[in-house]
Amino acid sequence: MKIVMSSVNQYSRLSRHRFQSYYPNHVGMGFWKTWFSTSESVTANRATLFEEHTAGIGDNSNSGKDHIVFSTDRDIDLYELEELCDAVGWSRRPLKKVKKAIEHSFLVASMWQVRGTKRRLIGFARATSDHAFNATIWDVVVHPHFQGQGLGKALMKYVLKKLRHEEISNVTLFADPHVVDFYKTMGFMPDPEGIKGMFWYPH
């Protein structure tokens, strides 16, 4: 029996979460083509531009539009990240540990609202990995003011694309009951062989 072990963070109790898995090898190639053969830039609701841009985030010339920008830069202001987590009601964690978690993550993804030369952190996610076969996504957060606009899906799509680029074949995450359906729309599914995750808590 495969055992999945995970530490507990302060803002989520994994004991009430469902283990969700994403198996690219079990999904038809047509699905992948629809995800990854499209242009990097997608225009949404006439006002928001989705684009991958990991450097020079503030230097877009069209200051009349808000741009949504994705980055894998790990140099994130921890206080700004804390404000984002506060906005969704997560309990605060020691910044020293948050910094360490980011430093030791396989992938760090951030999402920014850019208006002229100003930028604002509105989304974040990270993943740990064995650097070969498996990765687990953690800390997915989108600011409440930007929820319901497809930005959570865009952030997850960005993370999955980056993981697939590194030839990671199995991706897992832990989902609260109220977001399980959201992850299902992204291709995640409950463990098809039954829940195999097990947890150890310090006593």
N, C-alpha and C positions, 0 to 999 in steps of 0.2 A: 504494500500500500504506500503510495507516494504521500509524504507529509509536507505540507506547506506551513512553514513557521514564520511568524511575523511579529515584530514588536508593536506595542500599542502606543498611539499618539494621544495627546490630551484632548483633541477636539473630536475624535471619533471612536466609538466602541465597536471594535471589529466583531465582537460576539453577536451583534445584531445585524451584521452586514451579510449580504449574499456574495459568494465567490463567483466572479464573472470571468470568463475566459474568451479569448479571441484567437481562433485558430486559422490563420491565413491559408494553410495547406488544405483545409477542409472546405474552402470556399471557392466557387467557380471563378475562372479567370475573367469572365465577363464583369463580375463585381469589381475586381481590381482595376480593370480597364476604365470603368466609369469613374473610379476615384482618382486614378493617377495619370490618365492620359489627357486630362483637362488642363487648361492654362493655369499658371500660378495666380493670375489676377482674375478675380471674380467680382463683378459689381453687384451689390445687394441694395435693394429698396432705394435706388437712385441717389443715395446720399453717402453710402458707406463703401469703401473700397477695401477688399481683402487682398493682401499681397504679402509675399515673403520678402523680407528685407532685413538682414541681420547686421547691417552696418549703416552708419549715417542716418539713424532713424528720423532725425528731425528735418532732413533737408529735402522735402518735397516742395515743388514749385507751385502746386495748386493749393493755395492756402484757403480757398473757398470751400473746400471739402474736409470733413474729418476722415482721416485715413486710419484703418485698422491694420496694424503692423505686427508681424510675428518675428521673434528672435530666439536664438539659442544662446545668447550671451549670458554668462553666469554672474556677471557683475551687476547684481540687482540691489538696489537700496533696500535693506532689510526692514527699515521703518515704513517704507512705502508698501512693501509686501505685507507687513503687519496690519496696516490700515485696510488693505484689500481683504485680508482675512477677518478683520473686525467687522467689515461691512456685511459679511454673510453670517456673522454670529459665531464664528469659531472661537474657542477658548485660546487665550494667548499661550504661546510656547516660548521658552527661553531663546532669545535671539542667537546666543552662542551655539545652541543645538541646531537651530534652523540653518545657520551658516554652514555648520558641519555637514548637515544633510544635503545641502545644495552642492557643496564641494565634492561629496562622495557619490553623487547621483550620476548615472550613466548619461542621462539627457535632462536638460532643463529647458523648458519652453515658456516664453512669456508673450503676452498679447498687450498691445499698447494702442491707445487712442492718440493720434497725432493731429494737431491743429496748428498749422504754421510751424513755428520752431518749438512749440510746447508739446510735451508728451505726458501721458498718464497711464500708469499700469492698471489694466482692467481685467487681466486674466493671467493664470499661472498654472503650470502642471510640471511634474517631473517624473522620471522613471529610473528605477534601479534595474540592474541586469547582470547576468553571468557573462556578458560580452560575447555570447555564442548562440544560444538557443532561446533563452527566456528573458522576459522583461515584465516588470510590474509597475503599473502607473499609480502615482500617489498625488495627493494634494491638488486635485483639479478644482479650480475656483474661478468664477466669473462674477464681476461686480454686479450687484442686483440691478443697477440702472441699465445694464447692457444685456440682461438676460431676456430670453424670449425673442431674440433677433437672429438666431442661428449662429451666434458667436461661439457658444459652447461646442457646437458641432464642428465649427471651423477650427477651433483650438485642438480638439481631439483628432481631427483629420490631419492636422499639421504634425502632431505628436506621432501618430501611427505611420505617417509617411517617413518621418525621420527614423523610426525604429526599423521599418522595412528596408530603408536604405542601408542600414547596418546589418541586414540579413537576419534580423530577429524573427523567428517563426512563430513563437507562442507569446501572447501578451495577456496578462491577467490584471485584474483590479478588484477592489472591494467597493460595493455600491450600497448606499442606503436604499431602503425599499422605495422611497418616493422618486428615485432617479433610475431605477432598474430599467424602466421602459425606455428612457432616453438612451441608455447604453445599448439596449437591444437594437435600436434604430441604427446604431453605429456598427452593427455586426457582432457585438458581444453576445454571449449566451451563457446561461448557467452551466457549470461543468457537466458536459453530456454524459459522463460516467458516474455522476453523483458527486455530492460535496466531499472533496478529499482534503480540504484545508483543515488544519488543526492549529490551535493557538495555545501558547503558554503564557501565563501571567505571573509576575513575581508576587509572592505571598507576603 
